[in-house]
Amino acid sequence: MTDLPPDEERRDRPHEAAGWFDLPPGARVWIGGHDTALKKRLHRLLAGFSRPSEGPLHAAFLTPKDEEEAAYFARKLRPRLAPRGRLWILRPRGDGHGPAGEKLTDLLARAGYRPCDSPDLPLPAHACGFTPAP
């Protein structure tokens, strides 16, 4: 049983999430942050992917409460991201922040990231993608 309406439940399938976030089969992912509702949704969407506690990651998904928390986790995750890995910052739509703003982009640049293409998700969230800077 799910707490999602039927149309949204259909969208919460790992193969669809793989396309949204450009994840290869067998991708290694990490999920964290303080937005528990969005984090729960990500756990459902990414259920088919490995979530190792150690080793390299193809993608890290973060649901931060603010830009400073995003930068904190970004610095911690930087050594674990594969060279072509991505850090995804997800924020609820309507939270007043929207996609990555100048402050978040600047904080993550100082943490060793650069912005990349971000999908327009069929979810109640904005997603902003970042890759490790060379």
Residue pairs with C-beta under 8 A, 6 or more apart in sequence:
2 9
2 12
2 44
4 12
8 123
11 122
11 123
12 41
12 44
12 45
13 45
14 45
14 46
14 47
14 48
14 49
15 48
16 45
17 23
17 45
17 46
18 24
18 25
18 27
18 49
20 119
20 121
20 127
21 59
21 86
21 88
21 119
21 127
21 129
22 86
23 29
23 49
23 58
23 59
24 58
26 49
26 50
27 49
27 50
27 58
27 59
28 49
28 50
28 51
28 52
28 55
28 56
28 57
28 58
28 59
29 46
29 49
29 50
29 51
29 57
29 58
29 59
29 60
29 61
30 51
30 57
30 59
30 60
30 61
30 77
30 80
31 39
31 42
31 43
31 46
31 51
31 60
31 61
31 63
32 39
32 60
32 61
32 62
32 63
32 73
33 39
33 61
33 62
33 63
33 64
33 65
33 69
33 73
33 90
34 63
34 64
34 65
34 69
35 63
35 64
35 65
35 90
35 91
35 92
37 92
38 63
38 90
38 91
38 92
38 125
39 63
41 123
41 125
42 61
42 63
42 90
46 61
55 80
56 80
56 81
56 82
56 85
57 77
57 80
57 81
57 82
57 85
58 82
58 85
58 86
59 85
59 86
59 87
59 88
60 73
60 77
60 80
60 81
60 85
60 86
60 87
60 88
61 88
61 90
62 70
62 73
62 74
62 77
62 87
62 88
62 89
62 90
63 90
63 91
64 70
64 73
64 89
64 91
67 101
67 103
67 104
67 107
68 107
70 89
70 104
70 107
70 108
71 104
71 107
71 108
71 110
71 111
74 87
74 107
74 108
74 111
74 112
74 113
74 130
75 111
75 112
77 87
78 111
78 112
78 113
78 132
81 87
81 132
83 132
84 131
85 131
85 132
86 116
86 129
86 130
86 131
87 108
87 113
87 129
87 130
87 131
88 127
88 128
88 129
88 130
89 100
89 104
89 127
89 128
89 129
89 130
90 125
90 126
90 127
90 128
91 97
91 98
91 125
91 126
91 128
92 124
92 125
92 126
93 124
93 125
93 126
94 124
97 126
98 126
99 118
99 126
99 127
99 128
100 108
100 115
100 118
100 128
100 130
104 128
105 115
108 115
108 130
109 133
112 132
112 133
113 130
113 131
113 132
113 133
114 130
114 131
114 133
115 128
115 129
115 130
116 129
116 130
116 131
117 129
118 126
118 127
118 128
118 129
119 127
119 129
121 127
